[in-house]
Amino acid sequence: YMHPDSPAKGAQWMKQIVSFDKLKLTNNLLDDNGHIILNSMHRYQPRFHVVYVDPRKDSEKYAEENFKTFVFEETRFTAVTAYQNH
């Protein structure tokens, strides 16, 4: 999943809260709405990747070597078949 505001400079990211409220999850393997497909009863650990892109270089190759991954243990979850939001 690439955040809809990506790519952006660090100063832009620091101006406001970074929200993932548009991100949608599903267990429907036939989904064609751009949702992230998960398997029910599997555990997941979201990761946040910050990629340094130098506009003077081949960005794809350069980005593969210049990134930092952040993992927040408290975001680990198990996907379920249905979620009841009451």
ZAMAR-413735 format. One record per atom (N, C-alpha, C, O): atom name; x negated, z negated, y negated; residue number from 0; residue in three letters; chain. Coordinates in nm, 2 decimals. Layout:
! ZAMAR-413735
<'CA'; <X; Z; Y>; NUM; 'ALA'; 'A'>,
...
This chain:
! ZAMAR-413735
<'N'; <-0.08; 0.00; 0.12>; 0; 'TYR'; 'A'>,
<'CA'; <0.00; 0.00; 0.00>; 0; 'TYR'; 'A'>,
<'C'; <-0.09; 0.00; -0.12>; 0; 'TYR'; 'A'>,
<'O'; <-0.18; -0.08; -0.14>; 0; 'TYR'; 'A'>,
<'N'; <-0.06; 0.09; -0.21>; 1; 'MET'; 'A'>,
<'CA'; <-0.14; 0.09; -0.34>; 1; 'MET'; 'A'>,
<'C'; <-0.04; 0.05; -0.45>; 1; 'MET'; 'A'>,
<'O'; <0.07; 0.11; -0.46>; 1; 'MET'; 'A'>,
<'N'; <-0.08; -0.05; -0.52>; 2; 'HIS'; 'A'>,
<'CA'; <0.01; -0.10; -0.63>; 2; 'HIS'; 'A'>,
<'C'; <0.04; 0.02; -0.73>; 2; 'HIS'; 'A'>,
<'O'; <-0.05; 0.10; -0.76>; 2; 'HIS'; 'A'>,
<'N'; <0.17; 0.02; -0.78>; 3; 'PRO'; 'A'>,
<'CA'; <0.21; 0.13; -0.86>; 3; 'PRO'; 'A'>,
<'C'; <0.13; 0.14; -0.99>; 3; 'PRO'; 'A'>,
<'O'; <0.13; 0.25; -1.06>; 3; 'PRO'; 'A'>,
<'N'; <0.07; 0.04; -1.04>; 4; 'ASP'; 'A'>,
<'CA'; <-0.01; 0.04; -1.16>; 4; 'ASP'; 'A'>,
<'C'; <-0.16; 0.08; -1.14>; 4; 'ASP'; 'A'>,
<'O'; <-0.24; 0.09; -1.23>; 4; 'ASP'; 'A'>,
<'N'; <-0.19; 0.11; -1.01>; 5; 'SER'; 'A'>,
<'CA'; <-0.33; 0.15; -0.97>; 5; 'SER'; 'A'>,
<'C'; <-0.35; 0.30; -1.00>; 5; 'SER'; 'A'>,
<'O'; <-0.25; 0.38; -0.98>; 5; 'SER'; 'A'>,
<'N'; <-0.46; 0.34; -1.03>; 6; 'PRO'; 'A'>,
<'CA'; <-0.58; 0.26; -1.06>; 6; 'PRO'; 'A'>,
<'C'; <-0.57; 0.22; -1.21>; 6; 'PRO'; 'A'>,
<'O'; <-0.51; 0.28; -1.29>; 6; 'PRO'; 'A'>,
<'N'; <-0.64; 0.11; -1.24>; 7; 'ALA'; 'A'>,
<'CA'; <-0.64; 0.06; -1.38>; 7; 'ALA'; 'A'>,
<'C'; <-0.77; -0.02; -1.40>; 7; 'ALA'; 'A'>,
<'O'; <-0.83; -0.07; -1.30>; 7; 'ALA'; 'A'>,
<'N'; <-0.81; -0.04; -1.52>; 8; 'LYS'; 'A'>,
<'CA'; <-0.93; -0.12; -1.55>; 8; 'LYS'; 'A'>,
<'C'; <-0.90; -0.26; -1.54>; 8; 'LYS'; 'A'>,
<'O'; <-0.78; -0.30; -1.55>; 8; 'LYS'; 'A'>,
<'N'; <-1.00; -0.34; -1.52>; 9; 'GLY'; 'A'>,
<'CA'; <-0.98; -0.49; -1.51>; 9; 'GLY'; 'A'>,
<'C'; <-0.91; -0.55; -1.62>; 9; 'GLY'; 'A'>,
<'O'; <-0.83; -0.64; -1.61>; 9; 'GLY'; 'A'>,
<'N'; <-0.94; -0.50; -1.74>; 10; 'ALA'; 'A'>,
<'CA'; <-0.87; -0.56; -1.86>; 10; 'ALA'; 'A'>,
<'C'; <-0.72; -0.54; -1.86>; 10; 'ALA'; 'A'>,
<'O'; <-0.65; -0.63; -1.90>; 10; 'ALA'; 'A'>,
<'N'; <-0.68; -0.43; -1.80>; 11; 'GLN'; 'A'>,
<'CA'; <-0.54; -0.40; -1.79>; 11; 'GLN'; 'A'>,
<'C'; <-0.47; -0.50; -1.69>; 11; 'GLN'; 'A'>,
<'O'; <-0.36; -0.55; -1.72>; 11; 'GLN'; 'A'>,
<'N'; <-0.54; -0.52; -1.58>; 12; 'TRP'; 'A'>,
<'CA'; <-0.49; -0.62; -1.48>; 12; 'TRP'; 'A'>,
<'C'; <-0.48; -0.76; -1.53>; 12; 'TRP'; 'A'>,
<'O'; <-0.39; -0.84; -1.50>; 12; 'TRP'; 'A'>,
<'N'; <-0.57; -0.80; -1.62>; 13; 'MET'; 'A'>,
<'CA'; <-0.57; -0.93; -1.68>; 13; 'MET'; 'A'>,
<'C'; <-0.47; -0.96; -1.78>; 13; 'MET'; 'A'>,
<'O'; <-0.45; -1.07; -1.82>; 13; 'MET'; 'A'>,
<'N'; <-0.40; -0.85; -1.83>; 14; 'LYS'; 'A'>,
<'CA'; <-0.31; -0.87; -1.94>; 14; 'LYS'; 'A'>,
<'C'; <-0.17; -0.93; -1.90>; 14; 'LYS'; 'A'>,
<'O'; <-0.10; -0.99; -1.98>; 14; 'LYS'; 'A'>,
<'N'; <-0.14; -0.91; -1.77>; 15; 'GLN'; 'A'>,
<'CA'; <-0.01; -0.96; -1.73>; 15; 'GLN'; 'A'>,
<'C'; <-0.02; -1.00; -1.58>; 15; 'GLN'; 'A'>,
<'O'; <-0.12; -0.98; -1.51>; 15; 'GLN'; 'A'>,
<'N'; <0.09; -1.07; -1.53>; 16; 'ILE'; 'A'>,
<'CA'; <0.10; -1.10; -1.39>; 16; 'ILE'; 'A'>,
<'C'; <0.10; -0.98; -1.31>; 16; 'ILE'; 'A'>,
<'O'; <0.18; -0.89; -1.34>; 16; 'ILE'; 'A'>,
<'N'; <0.03; -0.98; -1.20>; 17; 'VAL'; 'A'>,
<'CA'; <0.03; -0.86; -1.10>; 17; 'VAL'; 'A'>,
<'C'; <0.14; -0.89; -1.01>; 17; 'VAL'; 'A'>,
<'O'; <0.14; -0.99; -0.93>; 17; 'VAL'; 'A'>,
<'N'; <0.25; -0.81; -1.00>; 18; 'SER'; 'A'>,
<'CA'; <0.36; -0.83; -0.92>; 18; 'SER'; 'A'>,
<'C'; <0.37; -0.73; -0.81>; 18; 'SER'; 'A'>,
<'O'; <0.34; -0.61; -0.83>; 18; 'SER'; 'A'>,
<'N'; <0.42; -0.78; -0.69>; 19; 'PHE'; 'A'>,
<'CA'; <0.44; -0.69; -0.58>; 19; 'PHE'; 'A'>,
<'C'; <0.59; -0.69; -0.54>; 19; 'PHE'; 'A'>,
<'O'; <0.62; -0.68; -0.43>; 19; 'PHE'; 'A'>,
<'N'; <0.67; -0.71; -0.64>; 20; 'ASP'; 'A'>,
<'CA'; <0.82; -0.72; -0.61>; 20; 'ASP'; 'A'>,
<'C'; <0.88; -0.59; -0.57>; 20; 'ASP'; 'A'>,
<'O'; <0.99; -0.59; -0.52>; 20; 'ASP'; 'A'>,
<'N'; <0.81; -0.48; -0.59>; 21; 'LYS'; 'A'>,
<'CA'; <0.86; -0.35; -0.55>; 21; 'LYS'; 'A'>,
<'C'; <0.82; -0.32; -0.40>; 21; 'LYS'; 'A'>,
<'O'; <0.88; -0.23; -0.34>; 21; 'LYS'; 'A'>,
<'N'; <0.73; -0.40; -0.34>; 22; 'LEU'; 'A'>,
<'CA'; <0.69; -0.38; -0.21>; 22; 'LEU'; 'A'>,
<'C'; <0.80; -0.42; -0.11>; 22; 'LEU'; 'A'>,
<'O'; <0.85; -0.53; -0.12>; 22; 'LEU'; 'A'>,
<'N'; <0.83; -0.33; -0.02>; 23; 'LYS'; 'A'>,
<'CA'; <0.94; -0.35; 0.08>; 23; 'LYS'; 'A'>,
<'C'; <0.88; -0.34; 0.22>; 23; 'LYS'; 'A'>,
<'O'; <0.80; -0.25; 0.25>; 23; 'LYS'; 'A'>,
<'N'; <0.93; -0.43; 0.30>; 24; 'LEU'; 'A'>,
<'CA'; <0.88; -0.44; 0.44>; 24; 'LEU'; 'A'>,
<'C'; <1.00; -0.40; 0.53>; 24; 'LEU'; 'A'>,
<'O'; <1.12; -0.42; 0.50>; 24; 'LEU'; 'A'>,
<'N'; <0.97; -0.34; 0.65>; 25; 'THR'; 'A'>,
<'CA'; <1.08; -0.31; 0.74>; 25; 'THR'; 'A'>,
<'C'; <1.02; -0.31; 0.88>; 25; 'THR'; 'A'>,
<'O'; <0.90; -0.30; 0.90>; 25; 'THR'; 'A'>,
<'N'; <1.11; -0.32; 0.98>; 26; 'ASN'; 'A'>,
<'CA'; <1.07; -0.30; 1.12>; 26; 'ASN'; 'A'>,
<'C'; <1.12; -0.17; 1.18>; 26; 'ASN'; 'A'>,
<'O'; <1.11; -0.15; 1.30>; 26; 'ASN'; 'A'>,
<'N'; <1.18; -0.09; 1.10>; 27; 'ASN'; 'A'>,
<'CA'; <1.24; 0.04; 1.14>; 27; 'ASN'; 'A'>,
<'C'; <1.13; 0.15; 1.14>; 27; 'ASN'; 'A'>,
<'O'; <1.07; 0.19; 1.04>; 27; 'ASN'; 'A'>,
<'N'; <1.09; 0.18; 1.27>; 28; 'LEU'; 'A'>,
<'CA'; <0.99; 0.28; 1.29>; 28; 'LEU'; 'A'>,
<'C'; <1.02; 0.42; 1.23>; 28; 'LEU'; 'A'>,
<'O'; <0.93; 0.50; 1.21>; 28; 'LEU'; 'A'>,
<'N'; <1.15; 0.45; 1.21>; 29; 'LEU'; 'A'>,
<'CA'; <1.19; 0.58; 1.15>; 29; 'LEU'; 'A'>,
<'C'; <1.21; 0.57; 1.00>; 29; 'LEU'; 'A'>,
<'O'; <1.26; 0.67; 0.94>; 29; 'LEU'; 'A'>,
<'N'; <1.17; 0.47; 0.94>; 30; 'ASP'; 'A'>,
<'CA'; <1.18; 0.45; 0.79>; 30; 'ASP'; 'A'>,
<'C'; <1.11; 0.57; 0.72>; 30; 'ASP'; 'A'>,
<'O'; <0.99; 0.60; 0.75>; 30; 'ASP'; 'A'>,
<'N'; <1.18; 0.63; 0.63>; 31; 'ASP'; 'A'>,
<'CA'; <1.12; 0.73; 0.55>; 31; 'ASP'; 'A'>,
<'C'; <1.13; 0.71; 0.40>; 31; 'ASP'; 'A'>,
<'O'; <1.13; 0.80; 0.31>; 31; 'ASP'; 'A'>,
<'N'; <1.14; 0.58; 0.36>; 32; 'ASN'; 'A'>,
<'CA'; <1.16; 0.54; 0.22>; 32; 'ASN'; 'A'>,
<'C'; <1.03; 0.48; 0.16>; 32; 'ASN'; 'A'>,
<'O'; <1.03; 0.42; 0.05>; 32; 'ASN'; 'A'>,
<'N'; <0.92; 0.49; 0.24>; 33; 'GLY'; 'A'>,
<'CA'; <0.79; 0.44; 0.18>; 33; 'GLY'; 'A'>,
<'C'; <0.77; 0.29; 0.20>; 33; 'GLY'; 'A'>,
<'O'; <0.68; 0.23; 0.15>; 33; 'GLY'; 'A'>,
<'N'; <0.85; 0.23; 0.29>; 34; 'HIS'; 'A'>,
<'CA'; <0.84; 0.09; 0.32>; 34; 'HIS'; 'A'>,
<'C'; <0.72; 0.07; 0.41>; 34; 'HIS'; 'A'>,
<'O'; <0.68; 0.16; 0.48>; 34; 'HIS'; 'A'>,
<'N'; <0.67; -0.05; 0.41>; 35; 'ILE'; 'A'>,
<'CA'; <0.56; -0.09; 0.50>; 35; 'ILE'; 'A'>,
<'C'; <0.62; -0.13; 0.63>; 35; 'ILE'; 'A'>,
<'O'; <0.71; -0.22; 0.64>; 35; 'ILE'; 'A'>,
<'N'; <0.58; -0.06; 0.74>; 36; 'ILE'; 'A'>,
<'CA'; <0.65; -0.09; 0.87>; 36; 'ILE'; 'A'>,
<'C'; <0.57; -0.20; 0.95>; 36; 'ILE'; 'A'>,
<'O'; <0.44; -0.18; 0.97>; 36; 'ILE'; 'A'>,
<'N'; <0.64; -0.30; 0.99>; 37; 'LEU'; 'A'>,
<'CA'; <0.58; -0.41; 1.06>; 37; 'LEU'; 'A'>,
<'C'; <0.65; -0.42; 1.20>; 37; 'LEU'; 'A'>,
<'O'; <0.76; -0.38; 1.22>; 37; 'LEU'; 'A'>,
<'N'; <0.58; -0.49; 1.29>; 38; 'ASN'; 'A'>,
<'CA'; <0.64; -0.51; 1.43>; 38; 'ASN'; 'A'>,
<'C'; <0.69; -0.66; 1.43>; 38; 'ASN'; 'A'>,
<'O'; <0.62; -0.75; 1.39>; 38; 'ASN'; 'A'>,
<'N'; <0.82; -0.67; 1.47>; 39; 'SER'; 'A'>,
<'CA'; <0.88; -0.80; 1.48>; 39; 'SER'; 'A'>,
<'C'; <0.80; -0.89; 1.57>; 39; 'SER'; 'A'>,
<'O'; <0.74; -0.85; 1.67>; 39; 'SER'; 'A'>,
<'N'; <0.79; -1.02; 1.54>; 40; 'MET'; 'A'>,
<'CA'; <0.72; -1.13; 1.62>; 40; 'MET'; 'A'>,
<'C'; <0.57; -1.11; 1.62>; 40; 'MET'; 'A'>,
<'O'; <0.51; -1.17; 1.71>; 40; 'MET'; 'A'>,
<'N'; <0.52; -1.03; 1.53>; 41; 'HIS'; 'A'>,
<'CA'; <0.37; -1.02; 1.52>; 41; 'HIS'; 'A'>,
<'C'; <0.33; -1.09; 1.39>; 41; 'HIS'; 'A'>,
<'O'; <0.41; -1.10; 1.29>; 41; 'HIS'; 'A'>,
<'N'; <0.21; -1.15; 1.39>; 42; 'ARG'; 'A'>,
<'CA'; <0.16; -1.22; 1.28>; 42; 'ARG'; 'A'>,
<'C'; <0.08; -1.12; 1.19>; 42; 'ARG'; 'A'>,
<'O'; <0.01; -1.03; 1.24>; 42; 'ARG'; 'A'>,
<'N'; <0.09; -1.14; 1.06>; 43; 'TYR'; 'A'>,
<'CA'; <0.02; -1.06; 0.96>; 43; 'TYR'; 'A'>,
<'C'; <-0.05; -1.14; 0.86>; 43; 'TYR'; 'A'>,
<'O'; <-0.01; -1.25; 0.82>; 43; 'TYR'; 'A'>,
<'N'; <-0.16; -1.09; 0.81>; 44; 'GLN'; 'A'>,
<'CA'; <-0.24; -1.15; 0.70>; 44; 'GLN'; 'A'>,
<'C'; <-0.26; -1.05; 0.59>; 44; 'GLN'; 'A'>,
<'O'; <-0.35; -0.96; 0.61>; 44; 'GLN'; 'A'>,
<'N'; <-0.18; -1.06; 0.48>; 45; 'PRO'; 'A'>,
<'CA'; <-0.21; -0.97; 0.37>; 45; 'PRO'; 'A'>,
<'C'; <-0.35; -0.98; 0.32>; 45; 'PRO'; 'A'>,
<'O'; <-0.41; -1.09; 0.31>; 45; 'PRO'; 'A'>,
<'N'; <-0.40; -0.87; 0.27>; 46; 'ARG'; 'A'>,
<'CA'; <-0.54; -0.87; 0.21>; 46; 'ARG'; 'A'>,
<'C'; <-0.53; -0.80; 0.08>; 46; 'ARG'; 'A'>,
<'O'; <-0.45; -0.70; 0.06>; 46; 'ARG'; 'A'>,
<'N'; <-0.60; -0.84; -0.02>; 47; 'PHE'; 'A'>,
<'CA'; <-0.60; -0.78; -0.15>; 47; 'PHE'; 'A'>,
<'C'; <-0.74; -0.72; -0.17>; 47; 'PHE'; 'A'>,
<'O'; <-0.84; -0.79; -0.17>; 47; 'PHE'; 'A'>,
<'N'; <-0.75; -0.59; -0.19>; 48; 'HIS'; 'A'>,
<'CA'; <-0.87; -0.52; -0.21>; 48; 'HIS'; 'A'>,
<'C'; <-0.89; -0.48; -0.36>; 48; 'HIS'; 'A'>,
<'O'; <-0.80; -0.41; -0.41>; 48; 'HIS'; 'A'>,
<'N'; <-1.00; -0.51; -0.41>; 49; 'VAL'; 'A'>,
<'CA'; <-1.04; -0.47; -0.55>; 49; 'VAL'; 'A'>,
<'C'; <-1.15; -0.37; -0.53>; 49; 'VAL'; 'A'>,
<'O'; <-1.26; -0.40; -0.47>; 49; 'VAL'; 'A'>,
<'N'; <-1.13; -0.24; -0.58>; 50; 'VAL'; 'A'>,
<'CA'; <-1.23; -0.14; -0.56>; 50; 'VAL'; 'A'>,
<'C'; <-1.29; -0.10; -0.69>; 50; 'VAL'; 'A'>,
<'O'; <-1.22; -0.07; -0.79>; 50; 'VAL'; 'A'>,
<'N'; <-1.42; -0.10; -0.69>; 51; 'TYR'; 'A'>,
<'CA'; <-1.49; -0.05; -0.81>; 51; 'TYR'; 'A'>,
<'C'; <-1.51; 0.10; -0.80>; 51; 'TYR'; 'A'>,
<'O'; <-1.56; 0.15; -0.70>; 51; 'TYR'; 'A'>,
<'N'; <-1.46; 0.17; -0.90>; 52; 'VAL'; 'A'>,
<'CA'; <-1.47; 0.32; -0.91>; 52; 'VAL'; 'A'>,
<'C'; <-1.55; 0.36; -1.03>; 52; 'VAL'; 'A'>,
<'O'; <-1.52; 0.32; -1.14>; 52; 'VAL'; 'A'>,
<'N'; <-1.66; 0.43; -1.00>; 53; 'ASP'; 'A'>,
<'CA'; <-1.74; 0.48; -1.11>; 53; 'ASP'; 'A'>,
<'C'; <-1.70; 0.62; -1.13>; 53; 'ASP'; 'A'>,
<'O'; <-1.72; 0.71; -1.04>; 53; 'ASP'; 'A'>,
<'N'; <-1.65; 0.65; -1.25>; 54; 'PRO'; 'A'>,
<'CA'; <-1.60; 0.79; -1.28>; 54; 'PRO'; 'A'>,
<'C'; <-1.71; 0.90; -1.27>; 54; 'PRO'; 'A'>,
<'O'; <-1.67; 1.02; -1.27>; 54; 'PRO'; 'A'>,
<'N'; <-1.83; 0.86; -1.28>; 55; 'ARG'; 'A'>,
<'CA'; <-1.94; 0.95; -1.28>; 55; 'ARG'; 'A'>,
<'C'; <-1.98; 0.99; -1.13>; 55; 'ARG'; 'A'>,
<'O'; <-2.07; 1.08; -1.12>; 55; 'ARG'; 'A'>,
<'N'; <-1.93; 0.93; -1.03>; 56; 'LYS'; 'A'>,
<'CA'; <-1.97; 0.95; -0.90>; 56; 'LYS'; 'A'>,
<'C'; <-1.85; 1.00; -0.81>; 56; 'LYS'; 'A'>,
<'O'; <-1.73; 0.99; -0.86>; 56; 'LYS'; 'A'>,
<'N'; <-1.87; 1.05; -0.69>; 57; 'ASP'; 'A'>,
<'CA'; <-1.77; 1.08; -0.60>; 57; 'ASP'; 'A'>,
<'C'; <-1.69; 0.96; -0.57>; 57; 'ASP'; 'A'>,
<'O'; <-1.74; 0.87; -0.49>; 57; 'ASP'; 'A'>,
<'N'; <-1.57; 0.94; -0.63>; 58; 'SER'; 'A'>,
<'CA'; <-1.50; 0.82; -0.62>; 58; 'SER'; 'A'>,
<'C'; <-1.46; 0.77; -0.48>; 58; 'SER'; 'A'>,
<'O'; <-1.47; 0.66; -0.45>; 58; 'SER'; 'A'>,
<'N'; <-1.42; 0.87; -0.39>; 59; 'GLU'; 'A'>,
<'CA'; <-1.38; 0.83; -0.25>; 59; 'GLU'; 'A'>,
<'C'; <-1.50; 0.77; -0.18>; 59; 'GLU'; 'A'>,
<'O'; <-1.49; 0.66; -0.12>; 59; 'GLU'; 'A'>,
<'N'; <-1.61; 0.84; -0.18>; 60; 'LYS'; 'A'>,
<'CA'; <-1.73; 0.79; -0.10>; 60; 'LYS'; 'A'>,
<'C'; <-1.78; 0.66; -0.16>; 60; 'LYS'; 'A'>,
<'O'; <-1.82; 0.57; -0.09>; 60; 'LYS'; 'A'>,
<'N'; <-1.79; 0.66; -0.29>; 61; 'TYR'; 'A'>,
<'CA'; <-1.84; 0.54; -0.37>; 61; 'TYR'; 'A'>,
<'C'; <-1.75; 0.42; -0.34>; 61; 'TYR'; 'A'>,
<'O'; <-1.80; 0.31; -0.33>; 61; 'TYR'; 'A'>,
<'N'; <-1.62; 0.44; -0.34>; 62; 'ALA'; 'A'>,
<'CA'; <-1.52; 0.33; -0.33>; 62; 'ALA'; 'A'>,
<'C'; <-1.53; 0.27; -0.19>; 62; 'ALA'; 'A'>,
<'O'; <-1.51; 0.15; -0.17>; 62; 'ALA'; 'A'>,
<'N'; <-1.57; 0.34; -0.09>; 63; 'GLU'; 'A'>,
<'CA'; <-1.59; 0.29; 0.05>; 63; 'GLU'; 'A'>,
<'C'; <-1.69; 0.18; 0.05>; 63; 'GLU'; 'A'>,
<'O'; <-1.69; 0.10; 0.14>; 63; 'GLU'; 'A'>,
<'N'; <-1.79; 0.19; -0.03>; 64; 'GLU'; 'A'>,
<'CA'; <-1.90; 0.10; -0.03>; 64; 'GLU'; 'A'>,
<'C'; <-1.89; -0.01; -0.14>; 64; 'GLU'; 'A'>,
<'O'; <-1.97; -0.11; -0.14>; 64; 'GLU'; 'A'>,
<'N'; <-1.80; 0.00; -0.23>; 65; 'ASN'; 'A'>,
<'CA'; <-1.80; -0.09; -0.35>; 65; 'ASN'; 'A'>,
<'C'; <-1.66; -0.15; -0.37>; 65; 'ASN'; 'A'>,
<'O'; <-1.58; -0.11; -0.45>; 65; 'ASN'; 'A'>,
<'N'; <-1.63; -0.25; -0.28>; 66; 'PHE'; 'A'>,
<'CA'; <-1.50; -0.31; -0.29>; 66; 'PHE'; 'A'>,
<'C'; <-1.52; -0.46; -0.25>; 66; 'PHE'; 'A'>,
<'O'; <-1.62; -0.50; -0.19>; 66; 'PHE'; 'A'>,
<'N'; <-1.42; -0.54; -0.29>; 67; 'LYS'; 'A'>,
<'CA'; <-1.42; -0.68; -0.26>; 67; 'LYS'; 'A'>,
<'C'; <-1.28; -0.71; -0.20>; 67; 'LYS'; 'A'>,
<'O'; <-1.18; -0.67; -0.26>; 67; 'LYS'; 'A'>,
<'N'; <-1.28; -0.78; -0.09>; 68; 'THR'; 'A'>,
<'CA'; <-1.15; -0.81; -0.02>; 68; 'THR'; 'A'>,
<'C'; <-1.12; -0.96; -0.04>; 68; 'THR'; 'A'>,
<'O'; <-1.21; -1.04; -0.02>; 68; 'THR'; 'A'>,
<'N'; <-1.00; -0.99; -0.08>; 69; 'PHE'; 'A'>,
<'CA'; <-0.96; -1.13; -0.10>; 69; 'PHE'; 'A'>,
<'C'; <-0.85; -1.16; 0.00>; 69; 'PHE'; 'A'>,
<'O'; <-0.76; -1.08; 0.02>; 69; 'PHE'; 'A'>,
<'N'; <-0.86; -1.27; 0.07>; 70; 'VAL'; 'A'>,
<'CA'; <-0.76; -1.32; 0.17>; 70; 'VAL'; 'A'>,
<'C'; <-0.72; -1.45; 0.13>; 70; 'VAL'; 'A'>,
<'O'; <-0.80; -1.54; 0.11>; 70; 'VAL'; 'A'>,
<'N'; <-0.59; -1.47; 0.12>; 71; 'PHE'; 'A'>,
<'CA'; <-0.53; -1.60; 0.09>; 71; 'PHE'; 'A'>,
<'C'; <-0.46; -1.65; 0.22>; 71; 'PHE'; 'A'>,
<'O'; <-0.35; -1.60; 0.25>; 71; 'PHE'; 'A'>,
<'N'; <-0.51; -1.75; 0.28>; 72; 'GLU'; 'A'>,
<'CA'; <-0.46; -1.80; 0.41>; 72; 'GLU'; 'A'>,
<'C'; <-0.31; -1.84; 0.40>; 72; 'GLU'; 'A'>,
<'O'; <-0.24; -1.82; 0.50>; 72; 'GLU'; 'A'>,
<'N'; <-0.27; -1.89; 0.29>; 73; 'GLU'; 'A'>,
<'CA'; <-0.13; -1.93; 0.27>; 73; 'GLU'; 'A'>,
<'C'; <-0.03; -1.82; 0.27>; 73; 'GLU'; 'A'>,
<'O'; <0.09; -1.84; 0.27>; 73; 'GLU'; 'A'>,
<'N'; <-0.08; -1.69; 0.27>; 74; 'THR'; 'A'>,
<'CA'; <0.02; -1.58; 0.28>; 74; 'THR'; 'A'>,
<'C'; <0.04; -1.53; 0.42>; 74; 'THR'; 'A'>,
<'O'; <0.11; -1.43; 0.43>; 74; 'THR'; 'A'>,
<'N'; <-0.02; -1.59; 0.52>; 75; 'ARG'; 'A'>,
<'CA'; <-0.01; -1.54; 0.66>; 75; 'ARG'; 'A'>,
<'C'; <0.14; -1.56; 0.70>; 75; 'ARG'; 'A'>,
<'O'; <0.20; -1.67; 0.66>; 75; 'ARG'; 'A'>,
<'N'; <0.20; -1.47; 0.77>; 76; 'PHE'; 'A'>,
<'CA'; <0.34; -1.48; 0.81>; 76; 'PHE'; 'A'>,
<'C'; <0.36; -1.41; 0.94>; 76; 'PHE'; 'A'>,
<'O'; <0.28; -1.33; 0.99>; 76; 'PHE'; 'A'>,
<'N'; <0.48; -1.44; 1.00>; 77; 'THR'; 'A'>,
<'CA'; <0.52; -1.37; 1.12>; 77; 'THR'; 'A'>,
<'C'; <0.64; -1.29; 1.09>; 77; 'THR'; 'A'>,
<'O'; <0.74; -1.34; 1.03>; 77; 'THR'; 'A'>,
<'N'; <0.64; -1.16; 1.12>; 78; 'ALA'; 'A'>,
<'CA'; <0.75; -1.07; 1.10>; 78; 'ALA'; 'A'>,
<'C'; <0.87; -1.11; 1.19>; 78; 'ALA'; 'A'>,
<'O'; <0.84; -1.14; 1.31>; 78; 'ALA'; 'A'>,
<'N'; <0.99; -1.10; 1.14>; 79; 'VAL'; 'A'>,
<'CA'; <1.11; -1.13; 1.23>; 79; 'VAL'; 'A'>,
<'C'; <1.20; -1.01; 1.23>; 79; 'VAL'; 'A'>,
<'O'; <1.18; -0.91; 1.15>; 79; 'VAL'; 'A'>,
<'N'; <1.30; -1.01; 1.32>; 80; 'THR'; 'A'>,
<'CA'; <1.39; -0.89; 1.33>; 80; 'THR'; 'A'>,
<'C'; <1.48; -0.89; 1.21>; 80; 'THR'; 'A'>,
<'O'; <1.51; -0.78; 1.15>; 80; 'THR'; 'A'>,
<'N'; <1.53; -1.00; 1.17>; 81; 'ALA'; 'A'>,
<'CA'; <1.63; -1.00; 1.05>; 81; 'ALA'; 'A'>,
<'C'; <1.60; -1.13; 0.97>; 81; 'ALA'; 'A'>,
<'O'; <1.58; -1.24; 1.03>; 81; 'ALA'; 'A'>,
<'N'; <1.61; -1.12; 0.84>; 82; 'TYR'; 'A'>,
<'CA'; <1.59; -1.23; 0.75>; 82; 'TYR'; 'A'>,
<'C'; <1.73; -1.26; 0.68>; 82; 'TYR'; 'A'>,
<'O'; <1.78; -1.17; 0.62>; 82; 'TYR'; 'A'>,
<'N'; <1.78; -1.38; 0.69>; 83; 'GLN'; 'A'>,
<'CA'; <1.90; -1.42; 0.63>; 83; 'GLN'; 'A'>,
<'C'; <1.87; -1.49; 0.50>; 83; 'GLN'; 'A'>,
<'O'; <1.82; -1.60; 0.50>; 83; 'GLN'; 'A'>,
<'N'; <1.91; -1.43; 0.39>; 84; 'ASN'; 'A'>,
<'CA'; <1.88; -1.49; 0.26>; 84; 'ASN'; 'A'>,
<'C'; <2.01; -1.54; 0.20>; 84; 'ASN'; 'A'>,
<'O'; <2.09; -1.47; 0.14>; 84; 'ASN'; 'A'>,
<'N'; <2.03; -1.67; 0.22>; 85; 'HIS'; 'A'>,
<'CA'; <2.16; -1.73; 0.17>; 85; 'HIS'; 'A'>,
<'C'; <2.13; -1.82; 0.05>; 85; 'HIS'; 'A'>,
<'O'; <2.22; -1.88; 0.00>; 85; 'HIS'; 'A'>,
